[in-house]
Amino acid sequence: MKMVLEKLQEIVADKLGVDASEVVETARFKEDLEADSLDLFEVVMALEDEFGVSISNEDVEGIKTVGDAVNYITERQ
């Protein structure tokens, strides 16, 4: 799980233009990391490519925090 978090931090920091230290498990994508819909789409695409998972639009709506994303990916790998 730690490796997933570290890679996710890199991807999110790159796509959202934030410092990786801000990408913590409790960080909310929209409220804390100021991601808009297009940002989230780019993050999801990058996560799908990196981790070989498919994230449905319905599932994206349930992923509110970085920790949610880590758990989602870990459960599906």
N, CA, C and O atoms as a Tripos MOL2 file, in Angstrom:
@<TRIPOS>MOLECULE
protein
  308   307    77     0     0
PROTEIN
NO_CHARGES

@<TRIPOS>ATOM
      1 N           0.8250   -1.1910    0.0000 N.3       1 MET1
      2 CA          0.0000    0.0000    0.0000 C.3       1 MET1
      3 C           0.8690    1.2540    0.0000 C.2       1 MET1
      4 O           0.5010    2.2600   -0.6060 O.2       1 MET1
      5 N           2.0040    1.2040    0.6660 N.am      2 LYS2
      6 CA          2.8840    2.3690    0.7110 C.3       2 LYS2
      7 C           3.4050    2.7260   -0.6760 C.2       2 LYS2
      8 O           3.5240    3.9040   -1.0150 O.2       2 LYS2
      9 N           3.7160    1.7120   -1.4760 N.am      3 MET3
     10 CA          4.2010    1.9760   -2.8240 C.3       3 MET3
     11 C           3.1020    2.6160   -3.6760 C.2       3 MET3
     12 O           3.3800    3.4880   -4.4980 O.2       3 MET3
     13 N           1.8630    2.1850   -3.4790 N.am      4 VAL4
     14 CA          0.7380    2.7730   -4.2070 C.3       4 VAL4
     15 C           0.6020    4.2390   -3.8140 C.2       4 VAL4
     16 O           0.4290    5.0980   -4.6790 O.2       4 VAL4
     17 N           0.6790    4.5320   -2.5260 N.am      5 LEU5
     18 CA          0.5690    5.9080   -2.0610 C.3       5 LEU5
     19 C           1.6800    6.7750   -2.6440 C.2       5 LEU5
     20 O           1.4200    7.8850   -3.1080 O.2       5 LEU5
     21 N           2.8970    6.2850   -2.6240 N.am      6 GLU6
     22 CA          4.0220    7.0750   -3.1270 C.3       6 GLU6
     23 C           3.8690    7.3790   -4.6160 C.2       6 GLU6
     24 O           4.1160    8.5040   -5.0480 O.2       6 GLU6
     25 N           3.4670    6.3890   -5.3930 N.am      7 LYS7
     26 CA          3.2880    6.6000   -6.8320 C.3       7 LYS7
     27 C           2.1060    7.5260   -7.0830 C.2       7 LYS7
     28 O           2.1570    8.3880   -7.9610 O.2       7 LYS7
     29 N           1.0460    7.3430   -6.3090 N.am      8 LEU8
     30 CA         -0.1210    8.1970   -6.4410 C.3       8 LEU8
     31 C           0.2350    9.6410   -6.1100 C.2       8 LEU8
     32 O          -0.2430   10.5640   -6.7700 O.2       8 LEU8
     33 N           1.0690    9.8440   -5.0940 N.am      9 GLN9
     34 CA          1.5090   11.1930   -4.7340 C.3       9 GLN9
     35 C           2.2300   11.8560   -5.9060 C.2       9 GLN9
     36 O           2.0010   13.0280   -6.2010 O.2       9 GLN9
     37 N           3.1000   11.1000   -6.5660 N.am     10 GLU10
     38 CA          3.8220   11.6390   -7.7190 C.3      10 GLU10
     39 C           2.8640   12.0440   -8.8280 C.2      10 GLU10
     40 O           2.9740   13.1360   -9.3850 O.2      10 GLU10
     41 N           1.9310   11.1670   -9.1440 N.am     11 ILE11
     42 CA          0.9870   11.4210  -10.2350 C.3      11 ILE11
     43 C           0.1070   12.6210   -9.9210 C.2      11 ILE11
     44 O          -0.0450   13.5160  -10.7520 O.2      11 ILE11
     45 N          -0.4710   12.6440   -8.7290 N.am     12 VAL12
     46 CA         -1.3780   13.7290   -8.3550 C.3      12 VAL12
     47 C          -0.6260   15.0630   -8.3020 C.2      12 VAL12
     48 O          -1.1310   16.0780   -8.7810 O.2      12 VAL12
     49 N           0.5610   15.0650   -7.7290 N.am     13 ALA13
     50 CA          1.3540   16.2980   -7.6680 C.3      13 ALA13
     51 C           1.6420   16.8170   -9.0680 C.2      13 ALA13
     52 O           1.5480   18.0180   -9.3220 O.2      13 ALA13
     53 N           1.9920   15.9160   -9.9730 N.am     14 ASP14
     54 CA          2.2900   16.2980  -11.3520 C.3      14 ASP14
     55 C           1.0500   16.8370  -12.0600 C.2      14 ASP14
     56 O           1.1080   17.8990  -12.6810 O.2      14 ASP14
     57 N          -0.0490   16.1320  -11.9750 N.am     15 LYS15
     58 CA         -1.2700   16.5100  -12.6970 C.3      15 LYS15
     59 C          -1.9400   17.7580  -12.1290 C.2      15 LYS15
     60 O          -2.5300   18.5430  -12.8710 O.2      15 LYS15
     61 N          -1.8480   17.9380  -10.8120 N.am     16 LEU16
     62 CA         -2.5220   19.0760  -10.1840 C.3      16 LEU16
     63 C          -1.5920   20.2540   -9.9180 C.2      16 LEU16
     64 O          -2.0450   21.3260   -9.5170 O.2      16 LEU16
     65 N          -0.3080   20.0620  -10.1380 N.am     17 GLY17
     66 CA          0.6380   21.1470   -9.9130 C.3      17 GLY17
     67 C           0.7710   21.5390   -8.4490 C.2      17 GLY17
     68 O           0.9480   22.7120   -8.1190 O.2      17 GLY17
     69 N           0.6830   20.5400   -7.5800 N.am     18 VAL18
     70 CA          0.8520   20.7970   -6.1440 C.3      18 VAL18
     71 C           2.1010   20.0780   -5.6740 C.2      18 VAL18
     72 O           2.6260   19.2020   -6.3610 O.2      18 VAL18
     73 N           2.5710   20.4560   -4.5000 N.am     19 ASP19
     74 CA          3.7270   19.7940   -3.9100 C.3      19 ASP19
     75 C           3.3090   18.4100   -3.4160 C.2      19 ASP19
     76 O           2.2260   18.2440   -2.8550 O.2      19 ASP19
     77 N           4.1640   17.4310   -3.6270 N.am     20 ALA20
     78 CA          3.8530   16.0540   -3.2140 C.3      20 ALA20
     79 C           3.5650   15.9610   -1.7120 C.2      20 ALA20
     80 O           2.8230   15.0790   -1.2800 O.2      20 ALA20
     81 N           4.1410   16.8580   -0.9230 N.am     21 SER21
     82 CA          3.9100   16.8180    0.5230 C.3      21 SER21
     83 C           2.4600   17.1680    0.8750 C.2      21 SER21
     84 O           2.0010   16.8550    1.9730 O.2      21 SER21
     85 N           1.7350   17.8130   -0.0480 N.am     22 GLU22
     86 CA          0.3230   18.1350    0.1760 C.3      22 GLU22
     87 C          -0.5820   16.9420   -0.1150 C.2      22 GLU22
     88 O          -1.7330   16.9040    0.3210 O.2      22 GLU22
     89 N          -0.0610   15.9830   -0.8460 N.am     23 VAL23
     90 CA         -0.8560   14.8280   -1.2790 C.3      23 VAL23
     91 C          -0.7710   13.7500   -0.2070 C.2      23 VAL23
     92 O          -0.0300   12.7750   -0.3360 O.2      23 VAL23
     93 N          -1.5430   13.9470    0.8470 N.am     24 VAL24
     94 CA         -1.5950   13.0080    1.9710 C.3      24 VAL24
     95 C          -2.9220   12.2570    1.9080 C.2      24 VAL24
     96 O          -3.8470   12.6770    1.2130 O.2      24 VAL24
     97 N          -3.0080   11.1600    2.6290 N.am     25 GLU25
     98 CA         -4.1950   10.3080    2.5430 C.3      25 GLU25
     99 C          -5.4940   11.0260    2.8890 C.2      25 GLU25
    100 O          -6.5480   10.6720    2.3600 O.2      25 GLU25
    101 N          -5.4400   12.0150    3.7540 N.am     26 THR26
    102 CA         -6.6630   12.7230    4.1560 C.3      26 THR26
    103 C          -7.0100   13.8890    3.2310 C.2      26 THR26
    104 O          -8.0700   14.4980    3.3770 O.2      26 THR26
    105 N          -6.1320   14.2040    2.2870 N.am     27 ALA27
    106 CA         -6.3760   15.3390    1.3830 C.3      27 ALA27
    107 C          -7.5410   15.0300    0.4520 C.2      27 ALA27
    108 O          -7.5880   13.9830   -0.1940 O.2      27 ALA27
    109 N          -8.4840   15.9760    0.4020 N.am     28 ARG28
    110 CA         -9.6200   15.8470   -0.5060 C.3      28 ARG28
    111 C          -9.2370   16.4760   -1.8460 C.2      28 ARG28
    112 O          -8.6730   17.5690   -1.8940 O.2      28 ARG28
    113 N          -9.5510   15.7740   -2.9210 N.am     29 PHE29
    114 CA         -9.1350   16.2320   -4.2450 C.3      29 PHE29
    115 C          -9.6750   17.6200   -4.5640 C.2      29 PHE29
    116 O          -8.9140   18.5040   -4.9580 O.2      29 PHE29
    117 N         -10.9720   17.8200   -4.4010 N.am     30 LYS30
    118 CA        -11.5670   19.1050   -4.7850 C.3      30 LYS30
    119 C         -11.2970   20.2030   -3.7650 C.2      30 LYS30
    120 O         -10.8540   21.2950   -4.1220 O.2      30 LYS30
    121 N         -11.5610   19.9140   -2.5070 N.am     31 GLU31
    122 CA        -11.4870   20.9500   -1.4880 C.3      31 GLU31
    123 C         -10.0490   21.3140   -1.1020 C.2      31 GLU31
    124 O          -9.7150   22.4940   -0.9950 O.2      31 GLU31
    125 N          -9.2030   20.3080   -0.8950 N.am     32 ASP32
    126 CA         -7.8480   20.5670   -0.3990 C.3      32 ASP32
    127 C          -6.8280   20.7570   -1.5230 C.2      32 ASP32
    128 O          -5.9250   21.5870   -1.4160 O.2      32 ASP32
    129 N          -6.9780   19.9850   -2.5970 N.am     33 LEU33
    130 CA         -5.9970   20.0380   -3.6830 C.3      33 LEU33
    131 C          -6.5020   20.8770   -4.8650 C.2      33 LEU33
    132 O          -5.8180   21.0220   -5.8780 O.2      33 LEU33
    133 N          -7.7140   21.4240   -4.7090 N.am     34 GLU34
    134 CA         -8.3180   22.3470   -5.6750 C.3      34 GLU34
    135 C          -8.4020   21.7830   -7.0900 C.2      34 GLU34
    136 O          -8.1660   22.4920   -8.0680 O.2      34 GLU34
    137 N          -8.7420   20.4970   -7.1860 N.am     35 ALA35
    138 CA         -8.8940   19.8530   -8.4900 C.3      35 ALA35
    139 C         -10.2840   20.1450   -9.0530 C.2      35 ALA35
    140 O         -11.2800   20.0980   -8.3310 O.2      35 ALA35
    141 N         -10.3380   20.4480  -10.3530 N.am     36 ASP36
    142 CA        -11.6290   20.5870  -11.0110 C.3      36 ASP36
    143 C         -11.9220   19.3010  -11.7820 C.2      36 ASP36
    144 O         -11.1510   18.3440  -11.7110 O.2      36 ASP36
    145 N         -13.0190   19.2770  -12.5090 N.am     37 SER37
    146 CA        -13.4210   18.0560  -13.2180 C.3      37 SER37
    147 C         -12.3790   17.5850  -14.2160 C.2      37 SER37
    148 O         -12.1040   16.3880  -14.3050 O.2      37 SER37
    149 N         -11.8000   18.5030  -14.9620 N.am     38 LEU38
    150 CA        -10.7780   18.1440  -15.9440 C.3      38 LEU38
    151 C          -9.5340   17.5840  -15.2480 C.2      38 LEU38
    152 O          -8.9470   16.6060  -15.7110 O.2      38 LEU38
    153 N          -9.1370   18.2080  -14.1360 N.am     39 ASP39
    154 CA         -7.9990   17.7030  -13.3610 C.3      39 ASP39
    155 C          -8.2400   16.2620  -12.9200 C.2      39 ASP39
    156 O          -7.3710   15.4000  -13.0520 O.2      39 ASP39
    157 N          -9.4380   16.0210  -12.3950 N.am     40 LEU40
    158 CA         -9.7550   14.6790  -11.9060 C.3      40 LEU40
    159 C          -9.7510   13.6670  -13.0410 C.2      40 LEU40
    160 O          -9.3040   12.5340  -12.8590 O.2      40 LEU40
    161 N         -10.2430   14.0630  -14.2070 N.am     41 PHE41
    162 CA        -10.2150   13.1810  -15.3710 C.3      41 PHE41
    163 C          -8.7760   12.8060  -15.7180 C.2      41 PHE41
    164 O          -8.4850   11.6400  -15.9820 O.2      41 PHE41
    165 N          -7.8810   13.7850  -15.7180 N.am     42 GLU42
    166 CA         -6.4740   13.5290  -16.0330 C.3      42 GLU42
    167 C          -5.8160   12.6330  -14.9870 C.2      42 GLU42
    168 O          -5.0200   11.7570  -15.3240 O.2      42 GLU42
    169 N          -6.1480   12.8550  -13.7310 N.am     43 VAL43
    170 CA         -5.6030   12.0140  -12.6570 C.3      43 VAL43
    171 C          -6.0890   10.5770  -12.8250 C.2      43 VAL43
    172 O          -5.3010    9.6360  -12.7250 O.2      43 VAL43
    173 N          -7.3820   10.4080  -13.0790 N.am     44 VAL44
    174 CA         -7.9470    9.0680  -13.2460 C.3      44 VAL44
    175 C          -7.2850    8.3470  -14.4220 C.2      44 VAL44
    176 O          -6.9250    7.1760  -14.3050 O.2      44 VAL44
    177 N          -7.1230    9.0290  -15.5400 N.am     45 MET45
    178 CA         -6.4810    8.4150  -16.7120 C.3      45 MET45
    179 C          -5.0560    7.9690  -16.3740 C.2      45 MET45
    180 O          -4.6380    6.8750  -16.7520 O.2      45 MET45
    181 N          -4.3240    8.8130  -15.6680 N.am     46 ALA46
    182 CA         -2.9460    8.4810  -15.2960 C.3      46 ALA46
    183 C          -2.9100    7.3030  -14.3270 C.2      46 ALA46
    184 O          -2.0350    6.4420  -14.4280 O.2      46 ALA46
    185 N          -3.8510    7.2610  -13.3950 N.am     47 LEU47
    186 CA         -3.9020    6.1480  -12.4400 C.3      47 LEU47
    187 C          -4.2440    4.8410  -13.1490 C.2      47 LEU47
    188 O          -3.6720    3.7950  -12.8450 O.2      47 LEU47
    189 N          -5.1720    4.9080  -14.0860 N.am     48 GLU48
    190 CA         -5.5230    3.7060  -14.8430 C.3      48 GLU48
    191 C          -4.3130    3.1810  -15.6130 C.2      48 GLU48
    192 O          -4.0550    1.9780  -15.6330 O.2      48 GLU48
    193 N          -3.5820    4.0790  -16.2390 N.am     49 ASP49
    194 CA         -2.3850    3.6800  -16.9940 C.3      49 ASP49
    195 C          -1.3100    3.1060  -16.0800 C.2      49 ASP49
    196 O          -0.7250    2.0650  -16.3780 O.2      49 ASP49
    197 N          -1.0560    3.7810  -14.9780 N.am     50 GLU50
    198 CA          0.0280    3.3830  -14.0780 C.3      50 GLU50
    199 C          -0.2490    2.0580  -13.3710 C.2      50 GLU50
    200 O           0.6370    1.2110  -13.2520 O.2      50 GLU50
    201 N          -1.4870    1.8890  -12.9040 N.am     51 PHE51
    202 CA         -1.7920    0.7430  -12.0610 C.3      51 PHE51
    203 C          -2.5600   -0.3690  -12.7760 C.2      51 PHE51
    204 O          -2.8260   -1.4170  -12.1870 O.2      51 PHE51
    205 N          -2.9150   -0.1460  -14.0320 N.am     52 GLY52
    206 CA         -3.6100   -1.1780  -14.7880 C.3      52 GLY52
    207 C          -5.0000   -1.4890  -14.2640 C.2      52 GLY52
    208 O          -5.4500   -2.6340  -14.3180 O.2      52 GLY52
    209 N          -5.6760   -0.4760  -13.7590 N.am     53 VAL53
    210 CA         -7.0390   -0.6460  -13.2710 C.3      53 VAL53
    211 C          -7.9770    0.1940  -14.1320 C.2      53 VAL53
    212 O          -7.5540    1.1370  -14.8010 O.2      53 VAL53
    213 N          -9.2390   -0.1610  -14.1030 N.am     54 SER54
    214 CA        -10.2610    0.6210  -14.7960 C.3      54 SER54
    215 C         -11.1450    1.2420  -13.7330 C.2      54 SER54
    216 O         -11.6770    0.5400  -12.8730 O.2      54 SER54
    217 N         -11.3040    2.5570  -13.7900 N.am     55 ILE55
    218 CA        -12.0840    3.2810  -12.7830 C.3      55 ILE55
    219 C         -13.3210    3.8500  -13.4750 C.2      55 ILE55
    220 O         -13.2150    4.7440  -14.3150 O.2      55 ILE55
    221 N         -14.4890    3.3290  -13.1170 N.am     56 SER56
    222 CA        -15.7340    3.7890  -13.7380 C.3      56 SER56
    223 C         -16.0890    5.1910  -13.2530 C.2      56 SER56
    224 O         -15.6130    5.6460  -12.2130 O.2      56 SER56
    225 N         -16.9350    5.8620  -14.0310 N.am     57 ASN57
    226 CA        -17.3760    7.2000  -13.6370 C.3      57 ASN57
    227 C         -18.0930    7.1650  -12.2920 C.2      57 ASN57
    228 O         -17.9450    8.0770  -11.4790 O.2      57 ASN57
    229 N         -18.8720    6.1040  -12.0590 N.am     58 GLU58
    230 CA        -19.5700    5.9690  -10.7780 C.3      58 GLU58
    231 C         -18.5780    5.8410   -9.6300 C.2      58 GLU58
    232 O         -18.7700    6.4300   -8.5660 O.2      58 GLU58
    233 N         -17.5180    5.0700   -9.8490 N.am     59 ASP59
    234 CA        -16.5050    4.8960   -8.8100 C.3      59 ASP59
    235 C         -15.7460    6.1960   -8.5510 C.2      59 ASP59
    236 O         -15.3920    6.4960   -7.4110 O.2      59 ASP59
    237 N         -15.4980    6.9610   -9.6040 N.am     60 VAL60
    238 CA        -14.7860    8.2300   -9.4460 C.3      60 VAL60
    239 C         -15.5390    9.1350   -8.4760 C.2      60 VAL60
    240 O         -14.9250    9.8130   -7.6530 O.2      60 VAL60
    241 N         -16.8600    9.1470   -8.5720 N.am     61 GLU61
    242 CA        -17.6670    9.9940   -7.6980 C.3      61 GLU61
    243 C         -17.4950    9.6340   -6.2230 C.2      61 GLU61
    244 O         -17.6540   10.4890   -5.3510 O.2      61 GLU61
    245 N         -17.1720    8.3730   -5.9430 N.am     62 GLY62
    246 CA        -16.9970    7.9300   -4.5630 C.3      62 GLY62
    247 C         -15.5920    8.1220   -4.0280 C.2      62 GLY62
    248 O         -15.3490    7.9350   -2.8350 O.2      62 GLY62
    249 N         -14.6660    8.4950   -4.8980 N.am     63 ILE63
    250 CA        -13.2770    8.6900   -4.4870 C.3      63 ILE63
    251 C         -13.0860   10.1730   -4.1730 C.2      63 ILE63
    252 O         -12.8780   10.9930   -5.0680 O.2      63 ILE63
    253 N         -13.1580   10.4880   -2.9150 N.am     64 LYS64
    254 CA        -13.0960   11.8940   -2.4890 C.3      64 LYS64
    255 C         -11.7090   12.3130   -2.0100 C.2      64 LYS64
    256 O         -11.3100   13.4670   -2.1640 O.2      64 LYS64
    257 N         -10.9750   11.3540   -1.4240 N.am     65 THR65
    258 CA         -9.6730   11.6760   -0.8400 C.3      65 THR65
    259 C          -8.5700   10.8330   -1.4810 C.2      65 THR65
    260 O          -8.8390    9.8600   -2.1860 O.2      65 THR65
    261 N          -7.3480   11.2220   -1.2240 N.am     66 VAL66
    262 CA         -6.1990   10.4540   -1.6920 C.3      66 VAL66
    263 C          -6.2510    9.0460   -1.0910 C.2      66 VAL66
    264 O          -5.9490    8.0700   -1.7780 O.2      66 VAL66
    265 N          -6.6260    8.9350    0.1610 N.am     67 GLY67
    266 CA         -6.7470    7.6330    0.8170 C.3      67 GLY67
    267 C          -7.7840    6.7510    0.1410 C.2      67 GLY67
    268 O          -7.5840    5.5440    0.0050 O.2      67 GLY67
    269 N          -8.9100    7.3580   -0.2890 N.am     68 ASP68
    270 CA         -9.9240    6.5980   -1.0260 C.3      68 ASP68
    271 C          -9.3170    6.0130   -2.3010 C.2      68 ASP68
    272 O          -9.5700    4.8570   -2.6400 O.2      68 ASP68
    273 N          -8.5220    6.8090   -2.9990 N.am     69 ALA69
    274 CA         -7.8920    6.3570   -4.2450 C.3      69 ALA69
    275 C          -6.9050    5.2180   -3.9720 C.2      69 ALA69
    276 O          -6.8650    4.2350   -4.7100 O.2      69 ALA69
    277 N          -6.1190    5.3570   -2.9170 N.am     70 VAL70
    278 CA         -5.1580    4.3060   -2.5560 C.3      70 VAL70
    279 C          -5.8930    3.0020   -2.2670 C.2      70 VAL70
    280 O          -5.5030    1.9440   -2.7640 O.2      70 VAL70
    281 N          -6.9520    3.0730   -1.4680 N.am     71 ASN71
    282 CA         -7.7190    1.8760   -1.1250 C.3      71 ASN71
    283 C          -8.3520    1.2520   -2.3670 C.2      71 ASN71
    284 O          -8.3360    0.0320   -2.5320 O.2      71 ASN71
    285 N          -8.9020    2.0860   -3.2280 N.am     72 TYR72
    286 CA         -9.5410    1.6030   -4.4560 C.3      72 TYR72
    287 C          -8.5340    0.8270   -5.3090 C.2      72 TYR72
    288 O          -8.8140   -0.2840   -5.7590 O.2      72 TYR72
    289 N          -7.3800    1.4190   -5.5200 N.am     73 ILE73
    290 CA         -6.3520    0.7880   -6.3590 C.3      73 ILE73
    291 C          -5.8370   -0.4870   -5.7060 C.2      73 ILE73
    292 O          -5.6970   -1.5090   -6.3770 O.2      73 ILE73
    293 N          -5.5550   -0.4430   -4.4200 N.am     74 THR74
    294 CA         -5.0220   -1.5970   -3.7020 C.3      74 THR74
    295 C          -5.9890   -2.7820   -3.7670 C.2      74 THR74
    296 O          -5.5660   -3.9250   -3.9390 O.2      74 THR74
    297 N          -7.2790   -2.5050   -3.6310 N.am     75 GLU75
    298 CA         -8.2810   -3.5700   -3.6610 C.3      75 GLU75
    299 C          -8.4040   -4.2120   -5.0400 C.2      75 GLU75
    300 O          -8.8400   -5.3580   -5.1460 O.2      75 GLU75
    301 N          -8.0300   -3.4990   -6.0860 N.am     76 ARG76
    302 CA         -8.2360   -3.9900   -7.4460 C.3      76 ARG76
    303 C          -6.9760   -4.4650   -8.1410 C.2      76 ARG76
    304 O          -7.0280   -4.8520   -9.3090 O.2      76 ARG76
    305 N          -5.8660   -4.4460   -7.4640 N.am     77 GLN77
    306 CA         -4.6190   -4.9130   -8.0810 C.3      77 GLN77
    307 C          -4.4170   -6.3820   -7.8500 C.2      77 GLN77
    308 O          -3.4190   -6.9460   -8.2990 O.2      77 GLN77
@<TRIPOS>BOND
     1     1     2 1
     2     2     3 1
     3     3     4 2
     4     3     5 am
     5     5     6 1
     6     6     7 1
     7     7     8 2
     8     7     9 am
     9     9    10 1
    10    10    11 1
    11    11    12 2
    12    11    13 am
    13    13    14 1
    14    14    15 1
    15    15    16 2
    16    15    17 am
    17    17    18 1
    18    18    19 1
    19    19    20 2
    20    19    21 am
    21    21    22 1
    22    22    23 1
    23    23    24 2
    24    23    25 am
    25    25    26 1
    26    26    27 1
    27    27    28 2
    28    27    29 am
    29    29    30 1
    30    30    31 1
    31    31    32 2
    32    31    33 am
    33    33    34 1
    34    34    35 1
    35    35    36 2
    36    35    37 am
    37    37    38 1
    38    38    39 1
    39    39    40 2
    40    39    41 am
    41    41    42 1
    42    42    43 1
    43    43    44 2
    44    43    45 am
    45    45    46 1
    46    46    47 1
    47    47    48 2
    48    47    49 am
    49    49    50 1
    50    50    51 1
    51    51    52 2
    52    51    53 am
    53    53    54 1
    54    54    55 1
    55    55    56 2
    56    55    57 am
    57    57    58 1
    58    58    59 1
    59    59    60 2
    60    59    61 am
    61    61    62 1
    62    62    63 1
    63    63    64 2
    64    63    65 am
    65    65    66 1
    66    66    67 1
    67    67    68 2
    68    67    69 am
    69    69    70 1
    70    70    71 1
    71    71    72 2
    72    71    73 am
    73    73    74 1
    74    74    75 1
    75    75    76 2
    76    75    77 am
    77    77    78 1
    78    78    79 1
    79    79    80 2
    80    79    81 am
    81    81    82 1
    82    82    83 1
    83    83    84 2
    84    83    85 am
    85    85    86 1
    86    86    87 1
    87    87    88 2
    88    87    89 am
    89    89    90 1
    90    90    91 1
    91    91    92 2
    92    91    93 am
    93    93    94 1
    94    94    95 1
    95    95    96 2
    96    95    97 am
    97    97    98 1
    98    98    99 1
    99    99   100 2
   100    99   101 am
   101   101   102 1
   102   102   103 1
   103   103   104 2
   104   103   105 am
   105   105   106 1
   106   106   107 1
   107   107   108 2
   108   107   109 am
   109   109   110 1
   110   110   111 1
   111   111   112 2
   112   111   113 am
   113   113   114 1
   114   114   115 1
   115   115   116 2
   116   115   117 am
   117   117   118 1
   118   118   119 1
   119   119   120 2
   120   119   121 am
   121   121   122 1
   122   122   123 1
   123   123   124 2
   124   123   125 am
   125   125   126 1
   126   126   127 1
   127   127   128 2
   128   127   129 am
   129   129   130 1
   130   130   131 1
   131   131   132 2
   132   131   133 am
   133   133   134 1
   134   134   135 1
   135   135   136 2
   136   135   137 am
   137   137   138 1
   138   138   139 1
   139   139   140 2
   140   139   141 am
   141   141   142 1
   142   142   143 1
   143   143   144 2
   144   143   145 am
   145   145   146 1
   146   146   147 1
   147   147   148 2
   148   147   149 am
   149   149   150 1
   150   150   151 1
   151   151   152 2
   152   151   153 am
   153   153   154 1
   154   154   155 1
   155   155   156 2
   156   155   157 am
   157   157   158 1
   158   158   159 1
   159   159   160 2
   160   159   161 am
   161   161   162 1
   162   162   163 1
   163   163   164 2
   164   163   165 am
   165   165   166 1
   166   166   167 1
   167   167   168 2
   168   167   169 am
   169   169   170 1
   170   170   171 1
   171   171   172 2
   172   171   173 am
   173   173   174 1
   174   174   175 1
   175   175   176 2
   176   175   177 am
   177   177   178 1
   178   178   179 1
   179   179   180 2
   180   179   181 am
   181   181   182 1
   182   182   183 1
   183   183   184 2
   184   183   185 am
   185   185   186 1
   186   186   187 1
   187   187   188 2
   188   187   189 am
   189   189   190 1
   190   190   191 1
   191   191   192 2
   192   191   193 am
   193   193   194 1
   194   194   195 1
   195   195   196 2
   196   195   197 am
   197   197   198 1
   198   198   199 1
   199   199   200 2
   200   199   201 am
   201   201   202 1
   202   202   203 1
   203   203   204 2
   204   203   205 am
   205   205   206 1
   206   206   207 1
   207   207   208 2
   208   207   209 am
   209   209   210 1
   210   210   211 1
   211   211   212 2
   212   211   213 am
   213   213   214 1
   214   214   215 1
   215   215   216 2
   216   215   217 am
   217   217   218 1
   218   218   219 1
   219   219   220 2
   220   219   221 am
   221   221   222 1
   222   222   223 1
   223   223   224 2
   224   223   225 am
   225   225   226 1
   226   226   227 1
   227   227   228 2
   228   227   229 am
   229   229   230 1
   230   230   231 1
   231   231   232 2
   232   231   233 am
   233   233   234 1
   234   234   235 1
   235   235   236 2
   236   235   237 am
   237   237   238 1
   238   238   239 1
   239   239   240 2
   240   239   241 am
   241   241   242 1
   242   242   243 1
   243   243   244 2
   244   243   245 am
   245   245   246 1
   246   246   247 1
   247   247   248 2
   248   247   249 am
   249   249   250 1
   250   250   251 1
   251   251   252 2
   252   251   253 am
   253   253   254 1
   254   254   255 1
   255   255   256 2
   256   255   257 am
   257   257   258 1
   258   258   259 1
   259   259   260 2
   260   259   261 am
   261   261   262 1
   262   262   263 1
   263   263   264 2
   264   263   265 am
   265   265   266 1
   266   266   267 1
   267   267   268 2
   268   267   269 am
   269   269   270 1
   270   270   271 1
   271   271   272 2
   272   271   273 am
   273   273   274 1
   274   274   275 1
   275   275   276 2
   276   275   277 am
   277   277   278 1
   278   278   279 1
   279   279   280 2
   280   279   281 am
   281   281   282 1
   282   282   283 1
   283   283   284 2
   284   283   285 am
   285   285   286 1
   286   286   287 1
   287   287   288 2
   288   287   289 am
   289   289   290 1
   290   290   291 1
   291   291   292 2
   292   291   293 am
   293   293   294 1
   294   294   295 1
   295   295   296 2
   296   295   297 am
   297   297   298 1
   298   298   299 1
   299   299   300 2
   300   299   301 am
   301   301   302 1
   302   302   303 1
   303   303   304 2
   304   303   305 am
   305   305   306 1
   306   306   307 1
   307   307   308 2
@<TRIPOS>SUBSTRUCTURE
     1 MET1         2 RESIDUE 1 A MET
     2 LYS2         6 RESIDUE 1 A LYS
     3 MET3        10 RESIDUE 1 A MET
     4 VAL4        14 RESIDUE 1 A VAL
     5 LEU5        18 RESIDUE 1 A LEU
     6 GLU6        22 RESIDUE 1 A GLU
     7 LYS7        26 RESIDUE 1 A LYS
     8 LEU8        30 RESIDUE 1 A LEU
     9 GLN9        34 RESIDUE 1 A GLN
    10 GLU10       38 RESIDUE 1 A GLU
    11 ILE11       42 RESIDUE 1 A ILE
    12 VAL12       46 RESIDUE 1 A VAL
    13 ALA13       50 RESIDUE 1 A ALA
    14 ASP14       54 RESIDUE 1 A ASP
    15 LYS15       58 RESIDUE 1 A LYS
    16 LEU16       62 RESIDUE 1 A LEU
    17 GLY17       66 RESIDUE 1 A GLY
    18 VAL18       70 RESIDUE 1 A VAL
    19 ASP19       74 RESIDUE 1 A ASP
    20 ALA20       78 RESIDUE 1 A ALA
    21 SER21       82 RESIDUE 1 A SER
    22 GLU22       86 RESIDUE 1 A GLU
    23 VAL23       90 RESIDUE 1 A VAL
    24 VAL24       94 RESIDUE 1 A VAL
    25 GLU25       98 RESIDUE 1 A GLU
    26 THR26      102 RESIDUE 1 A THR
    27 ALA27      106 RESIDUE 1 A ALA
    28 ARG28      110 RESIDUE 1 A ARG
    29 PHE29      114 RESIDUE 1 A PHE
    30 LYS30      118 RESIDUE 1 A LYS
    31 GLU31      122 RESIDUE 1 A GLU
    32 ASP32      126 RESIDUE 1 A ASP
    33 LEU33      130 RESIDUE 1 A LEU
    34 GLU34      134 RESIDUE 1 A GLU
    35 ALA35      138 RESIDUE 1 A ALA
    36 ASP36      142 RESIDUE 1 A ASP
    37 SER37      146 RESIDUE 1 A SER
    38 LEU38      150 RESIDUE 1 A LEU
    39 ASP39      154 RESIDUE 1 A ASP
    40 LEU40      158 RESIDUE 1 A LEU
    41 PHE41      162 RESIDUE 1 A PHE
    42 GLU42      166 RESIDUE 1 A GLU
    43 VAL43      170 RESIDUE 1 A VAL
    44 VAL44      174 RESIDUE 1 A VAL
    45 MET45      178 RESIDUE 1 A MET
    46 ALA46      182 RESIDUE 1 A ALA
    47 LEU47      186 RESIDUE 1 A LEU
    48 GLU48      190 RESIDUE 1 A GLU
    49 ASP49      194 RESIDUE 1 A ASP
    50 GLU50      198 RESIDUE 1 A GLU
    51 PHE51      202 RESIDUE 1 A PHE
    52 GLY52      206 RESIDUE 1 A GLY
    53 VAL53      210 RESIDUE 1 A VAL
    54 SER54      214 RESIDUE 1 A SER
    55 ILE55      218 RESIDUE 1 A ILE
    56 SER56      222 RESIDUE 1 A SER
    57 ASN57      226 RESIDUE 1 A ASN
    58 GLU58      230 RESIDUE 1 A GLU
    59 ASP59      234 RESIDUE 1 A ASP
    60 VAL60      238 RESIDUE 1 A VAL
    61 GLU61      242 RESIDUE 1 A GLU
    62 GLY62      246 RESIDUE 1 A GLY
    63 ILE63      250 RESIDUE 1 A ILE
    64 LYS64      254 RESIDUE 1 A LYS
    65 THR65      258 RESIDUE 1 A THR
    66 VAL66      262 RESIDUE 1 A VAL
    67 GLY67      266 RESIDUE 1 A GLY
    68 ASP68      270 RESIDUE 1 A ASP
    69 ALA69      274 RESIDUE 1 A ALA
    70 VAL70      278 RESIDUE 1 A VAL
    71 ASN71      282 RESIDUE 1 A ASN
    72 TYR72      286 RESIDUE 1 A TYR
    73 ILE73      290 RESIDUE 1 A ILE
    74 THR74      294 RESIDUE 1 A THR
    75 GLU75      298 RESIDUE 1 A GLU
    76 ARG76      302 RESIDUE 1 A ARG
    77 GLN77      306 RESIDUE 1 A GLN
